[in-house]
């Protein structure tokens, strides 16, 4: 669960920016998009191959 606590003199814009950043880092939106529609086995293989290439690049 992503949660943002407001500082004493913090504006709502900066808190919203922090919240969006935390949601992005947690991968919540990517998970929602992934579960939104049915994915064929071909699309699944393609997505996993892209993820493997991305993982391999960082190690």
C-alpha positions in Angstrom: 0.0 0.0 0.0 1.5 3.3 -1.1 1.1 6.1 1.4 2.3 9.7 1.5 2.2 11.8 4.7 2.1 15.6 4.2 4.7 17.8 5.8 3.8 20.8 7.9 4.2 23.4 5.1 4.1 21.0 2.1 1.9 21.8 -0.9 -0.5 19.4 -2.4 1.4 19.5 -5.7 4.6 18.2 -4.2 2.8 15.5 -2.2 1.0 14.4 -5.4 4.3 14.3 -7.2 5.8 12.1 -4.4 2.8 9.8 -4.5 3.1 9.4 -8.3 6.8 8.6 -7.9 6.1 6.0 -5.2 3.4 4.3 -7.3 5.7 4.2 -10.3 8.5 2.6 -8.3 6.2 0.1 -6.7 5.0 -1.0 -10.2 1.3 -0.7 -9.2 0.2 0.9 -12.5 2.1 -1.7 -14.6 0.4 -4.4 -12.6 -3.0 -2.9 -13.2 -2.4 -2.5 -16.9 -1.1 -6.1 -17.1 -4.3 -7.5 -15.5 -6.7 -5.3 -17.4 -7.1 -7.5 -20.5 -6.5 -11.1 -21.6 -3.0 -11.8 -22.8 -2.3 -14.5 -25.4 0.6 -16.9 -24.9 2.5 -15.2 -27.7 2.2 -11.8 -26.1 3.2 -13.3 -22.7 6.4 -14.8 -24.3 7.2 -11.5 -26.0 6.8 -9.6 -22.7 8.9 -12.0 -20.8 11.7 -11.9 -23.5 11.7 -8.1 -23.3 11.9 -8.2 -19.5 14.8 -10.8 -19.7 16.7 -8.6 -22.1 16.2 -5.5 -19.8 17.3 -7.5 -16.7 20.4 -8.8 -18.5 21.4 -5.3 -19.5 21.6 -4.2 -15.9 23.7 -7.1 -14.7 
